[in-house]
Amino acid sequence: MLIASMLDLGLSVEDLKTYLRRLDVRGFELSIVKSKRAGMSGTHLDVILDHEGSEVRSIKNFVTILEASDIPDDVKDDCVRIFNLIGKAESNVHGVPEGNVHLHELGTIDTLIDVVGVIAGLRLLKIDKLYCSSLPMGSGTVKTQHGLLPVPVPATAEIFKLANIPVHPVASSSPATGEMVTPTGAAILGSIAEFSQPVFTIDDTGCGLGTKNPETYPNVLTLVTGVVESSEIDPKLTLIETNIDDSTGETLGYVFDQVLSLGARDVWMTPVQMKKNRPGVQISVLVDSELMDLVIQFLLKETSTFGVRTRGIQRVEAERTIRNVQCEYGTGRVKFKIIDEREISAHPEYEDCKRLAYENQVTLRQVYESLLKKASLKETTGSLHID
């Protein structure tokens, strides 16, 4: 379905076939048709195998084919990483060394075509980065050479774990979906995709159709191409909050300073009206997720709260640059906001303004306005770019 979505997006069939011929393998044929699933139009790809293509190969066989081919080294590296992930998952599931893994359904040549086809397609379409939503776990069972297995099958579930792939269950009220993500698909996405939601403008959309056409959901994979905005979404932030109505101002001030010293991105306190009509304060702390436990333990120890609330936060950040600006009172840093590669505003740094005001015995406002005026004239001394 991944390759089909790229073909639907405009990937040249001939370019793809030319790329695959560089593998120097036989025994397969690509069948590409336009069709619909649940009323959605798209492209369906079927890799048809003959007797030679149906022969079962090992991970080592696939890697040997890749290394002997003349496809670019970066494509080889991505493909080998995908096969190594499949091998590791199968080894863990069956409790055998990776070199002794028997691939069963995954050992036929269509697995190699799927892996190389996706990596090659991304290169041919000049897609620099692949983002992905969480993957559906599916439900029910699926018939395999091992017999009837639960969905997701053990190899797929193991790949979800090894690659830290976020997943979501289907609604319990829905009929059994069967297999929605194959081990190969999970390994491809787990090896090359970033599971986050960027802000971007859409250029085009392609729909890859699965073989089944269930009535309960559209068996479609949608690939959307576009340009990521200059601002960035950071999905690895956590907001910690707690309400307190029995702490002193001194305690709250101490907590504020100490939480910042622990590495919090931001801290703020909001007056709230609590139960029994008592006035209180809500402490809000924005932290990188890896600092969450440290900050929570500090709040539990240093305040009277019995618990905190947490939730993942996405923060959109504009690009910015900090430059040193020379004004009549000395040199101070000025932060410039950049949108669409243009500087649209300037903000003198408070600490530098305070220092220059003290050194020159002038008001903070005088220093601020002097730096801002010089910044607008772009009279700078050096540049520091903040990623």
FENDAQUI-V825226 format. One record per residue. N is the residue number from 1. RES is the residue in three letters. PHI is phi in radians with two decimals (* if undefined). OMEGA is omega in whole degrees, 0 to 359 (NA if undefined). Layout:
# FENDAQUI-V825226
N|RES|PHI|OMEGA  N|RES|PHI|OMEGA
This chain:
# FENDAQUI-V825226
1|MET|*|177  2|LEU|-1.13|179  3|ILE|-1.14|181  4|ALA|-1.05|180  5|SER|-1.13|178  6|MET|-1.25|176  7|LEU|-1.12|178  8|ASP|-1.16|180  9|LEU|-1.34|179  10|GLY|2.23|176  11|LEU|-1.04|181  12|SER|-1.20|177  13|VAL|-1.07|181  14|GLU|-1.16|177  15|ASP|-1.11|179  16|LEU|-1.13|180  17|LYS|-1.09|178  18|THR|-1.06|179  19|TYR|-1.11|183  20|LEU|-1.18|178  21|ARG|-1.12|180  22|ARG|-1.21|176  23|LEU|-1.32|181  24|ASP|1.02|174  25|VAL|-2.15|180  26|ARG|-2.18|175  27|GLY|1.76|180  28|PHE|-2.48|176  29|GLU|-2.54|180  30|LEU|-1.59|174  31|SER|-1.96|185  32|ILE|-2.12|181  33|VAL|-2.39|171  34|LYS|-1.52|181  35|SER|-2.74|179  36|LYS|-2.41|171  37|ARG|-2.34|181  38|ALA|0.90|178  39|GLY|1.46|180  40|MET|-1.64|180  41|SER|-1.44|178  42|GLY|-3.05|183  43|THR|-2.09|176  44|HIS|-1.97|178  45|LEU|-2.04|175  46|ASP|-2.19|176  47|VAL|-1.64|184  48|ILE|-1.56|184  49|LEU|-1.89|170  50|ASP|-1.71|184  51|HIS|-1.05|181  52|GLU|-1.15|181  53|GLY|-1.20|182  54|SER|-1.47|178  55|GLU|-1.11|183  56|VAL|-1.46|179  57|ARG|-2.00|178  58|SER|-1.77|174  59|ILE|-1.00|180  60|LYS|-1.07|178  61|ASN|-1.06|181  62|PHE|-1.11|180  63|VAL|-1.13|178  64|THR|-1.10|177  65|ILE|-1.06|180  66|LEU|-1.11|183  67|GLU|-1.19|180  68|ALA|-1.47|182  69|SER|-1.42|178  70|ASP|-1.86|175  71|ILE|-1.24|184  72|PRO|-0.98|183  73|ASP|-1.07|182  74|ASP|-1.18|176  75|VAL|-1.21|177  76|LYS|-0.99|183  77|ASP|-1.05|179  78|ASP|-1.10|181  79|CYS|-1.14|179  80|VAL|-1.09|179  81|ARG|-1.08|178  82|ILE|-1.14|180  83|PHE|-1.15|177  84|ASN|-1.11|177  85|LEU|-1.16|177  86|ILE|-1.06|180  87|GLY|-1.08|179  88|LYS|-1.11|180  89|ALA|-1.11|180  90|GLU|-1.11|178  91|SER|-1.09|180  92|ASN|-1.14|183  93|VAL|-1.17|185  94|HIS|-1.66|177  95|GLY|1.17|179  96|VAL|-2.25|176  97|PRO|-1.04|182  98|GLU|-1.03|180  99|GLY|-1.22|182  100|ASN|-1.83|182  101|VAL|-1.20|174  102|HIS|-1.80|191  103|LEU|-1.45|181  104|HIS|0.93|184  105|GLU|-1.07|183  106|LEU|-1.41|185  107|GLY|-1.53|180  108|THR|-1.46|191  109|ILE|-1.14|180  110|ASP|-1.14|176  111|THR|-1.12|177  112|LEU|-1.10|180  113|ILE|-1.11|179  114|ASP|-1.04|185  115|VAL|-1.16|182  116|VAL|-1.17|181  117|GLY|-1.07|180  118|VAL|-1.18|182  119|ILE|-1.12|178  120|ALA|-1.12|180  121|GLY|-1.04|178  122|LEU|-1.09|179  123|ARG|-1.19|183  124|LEU|-1.14|178  125|LEU|-1.49|180  126|LYS|1.03|175  127|ILE|-1.54|187  128|ASP|-1.35|185  129|LYS|-2.55|181  130|LEU|-1.98|175  131|TYR|-1.83|184  132|CYS|-2.54|173  133|SER|-1.35|173  134|SER|-1.10|185  135|LEU|-1.75|179  136|PRO|-1.31|180  137|MET|-1.36|185  138|GLY|1.35|180  139|SER|-2.74|180  140|GLY|1.61|182  141|THR|-2.36|177  142|VAL|-2.47|181  143|LYS|-1.49|181  144|THR|-2.34|176  145|GLN|-1.16|176  146|HIS|-1.47|185  147|GLY|1.94|181  148|LEU|-1.41|183  149|LEU|-2.07|176  150|PRO|-1.26|177  151|VAL|-1.79|359  152|PRO|-1.25|180  153|VAL|-1.13|185  154|PRO|-0.92|181  155|ALA|-1.14|179  156|THR|-1.14|179  157|ALA|-1.06|179  158|GLU|-1.18|177  159|ILE|-1.17|175  160|PHE|-0.93|183  161|LYS|-1.23|184  162|LEU|-1.10|184  163|ALA|-1.66|181  164|ASN|0.95|181  165|ILE|-1.46|175  166|PRO|-1.23|181  167|VAL|-2.27|175  168|HIS|-2.40|179  169|PRO|-1.38|172  170|VAL|-1.40|180  171|ALA|-1.04|182  172|SER|-1.11|180  173|SER|-1.42|182  174|SER|-1.41|173  175|PRO|-1.10|179  176|ALA|-0.99|183  177|THR|-1.57|190  178|GLY|1.36|183  179|GLU|-1.26|180  180|MET|-1.86|177  181|VAL|-2.35|179  182|THR|-1.48|175  183|PRO|-1.01|180  184|THR|-1.12|179  185|GLY|-1.08|178  186|ALA|-1.11|181  187|ALA|-1.17|179  188|ILE|-1.08|183  189|LEU|-1.17|179  190|GLY|-1.14|182  191|SER|-1.63|188  192|ILE|-2.15|186  193|ALA|-1.69|171  194|GLU|-1.85|184  195|PHE|-1.57|178  196|SER|-2.64|185  197|GLN|-2.06|181  198|PRO|-1.32|171  199|VAL|-1.54|183  200|PHE|-2.66|175  201|THR|-1.69|187  202|ILE|-1.45|173  203|ASP|-1.70|185  204|ASP|-2.79|181  205|THR|-2.40|176  206|GLY|-2.24|181  207|CYS|-2.06|174  208|GLY|-1.73|185  209|LEU|-1.74|174  210|GLY|-1.37|182  211|THR|-1.24|180  212|LYS|-1.31|178  213|ASN|-2.26|184  214|PRO|-1.21|180  215|GLU|-1.44|189  216|THR|-1.54|179  217|TYR|-2.78|177  218|PRO|-1.33|181  219|ASN|-1.44|189  220|VAL|-2.35|170  221|LEU|-1.93|182  222|THR|-1.81|176  223|LEU|-1.94|182  224|VAL|-2.02|177  225|THR|-1.84|180  226|GLY|3.14|181  227|VAL|-2.02|179  228|VAL|-1.20|180  229|GLU|-1.14|181  230|SER|-1.15|174  231|SER|-1.31|184  232|GLU|-2.13|172  233|ILE|-1.73|177  234|ASP|-1.80|184  235|PRO|-1.47|188  236|LYS|-1.85|178  237|LEU|-1.96|178  238|THR|-2.21|175  239|LEU|-1.76|178  240|ILE|-1.89|181  241|GLU|-2.39|173  242|THR|-2.69|179  243|ASN|-1.87|183  244|ILE|-2.34|179  245|ASP|-2.24|183  246|ASP|-2.43|176  247|SER|-1.96|180  248|THR|-1.38|176  249|GLY|-1.07|178  250|GLU|-1.08|180  251|THR|-1.11|182  252|LEU|-1.13|177  253|GLY|-1.11|178  254|TYR|-1.10|179  255|VAL|-1.05|180  256|PHE|-0.98|183  257|ASP|-1.15|185  258|GLN|-1.22|179  259|VAL|-1.11|176  260|LEU|-1.11|181  261|SER|-1.20|177  262|LEU|-1.32|178  263|GLY|1.97|179  264|ALA|-1.09|176  265|ARG|-1.21|183  266|ASP|-2.81|176  267|VAL|-2.43|174  268|TRP|-2.61|181  269|MET|-2.19|185  270|THR|-2.15|175  271|PRO|-1.11|178  272|VAL|-2.36|175  273|GLN|-1.80|187  274|MET|-1.77|182  275|LYS|-1.07|187  276|LYS|1.08|174  277|ASN|1.07|179  278|ARG|-1.64|175  279|PRO|-1.25|180  280|GLY|-2.58|180  281|VAL|-2.38|174  282|GLN|-1.73|176  283|ILE|-1.62|179  284|SER|-2.10|182  285|VAL|-2.25|177  286|LEU|-1.79|185  287|VAL|-2.33|166  288|ASP|-1.12|189  289|SER|-0.99|181  290|GLU|-1.21|178  291|LEU|-1.66|187  292|MET|-0.99|183  293|ASP|-1.08|180  294|LEU|-1.09|182  295|VAL|-1.21|179  296|ILE|-1.07|179  297|GLN|-1.08|178  298|PHE|-1.11|181  299|LEU|-1.10|180  300|LEU|-1.17|181  301|LYS|-1.40|191  302|GLU|-1.68|178  303|THR|-2.13|181  304|SER|-1.52|183  305|THR|-1.16|176  306|PHE|-1.78|180  307|GLY|-3.08|179  308|VAL|-2.28|175  309|ARG|-1.92|177  310|THR|-2.35|171  311|ARG|-2.76|177  312|GLY|-1.19|184  313|ILE|-2.23|171  314|GLN|-1.91|181  315|ARG|-2.03|177  316|VAL|-1.56|183  317|GLU|-2.02|173  318|ALA|-1.28|174  319|GLU|-1.13|179  320|ARG|-2.53|177  321|THR|-2.33|175  322|ILE|-1.93|179  323|ARG|-2.21|174  324|ASN|-1.45|183  325|VAL|-2.08|179  326|GLN|-1.62|175  327|CYS|-2.14|185  328|GLU|-1.16|182  329|TYR|-1.77|182  330|GLY|2.31|183  331|THR|-1.81|178  332|GLY|-2.41|179  333|ARG|-1.46|178  334|VAL|-2.25|180  335|LYS|-1.66|180  336|PHE|-1.93|175  337|LYS|-1.54|184  338|ILE|-2.10|175  339|ILE|-2.24|181  340|ASP|0.93|176  341|GLU|1.16|177  342|ARG|-2.13|174  343|GLU|-1.37|186  344|ILE|-1.90|177  345|SER|-2.79|180  346|ALA|-2.26|184  347|HIS|-2.44|176  348|PRO|-1.02|181  349|GLU|-1.30|185  350|TYR|-1.02|184  351|GLU|-1.06|178  352|ASP|-1.21|177  353|CYS|-1.09|180  354|LYS|-1.09|180  355|ARG|-1.08|181  356|LEU|-1.17|178  357|ALA|-1.11|179  358|TYR|-1.18|183  359|GLU|-1.16|184  360|ASN|-1.79|180  361|GLN|0.95|175  362|VAL|-2.19|182  363|THR|-1.34|177  364|LEU|-1.04|181  365|ARG|-1.11|179  366|GLN|-1.09|180  367|VAL|-1.15|181  368|TYR|-1.03|183  369|GLU|-1.21|179  370|SER|-1.18|178  371|LEU|-1.12|181  372|LEU|-1.13|179  373|LYS|-1.13|180  374|LYS|-1.18|180  375|ALA|-1.11|180  376|SER|-1.21|177  377|LEU|-1.59|178  378|LYS|1.05|175  379|GLU|-1.57|188  380|THR|-2.08|176  381|THR|-2.20|181  382|GLY|1.50|183  383|SER|-2.56|174  384|LEU|-2.20|181  385|HIS|-1.61|180  386|ILE|-1.83|179  387|ASP|-1.34|NA
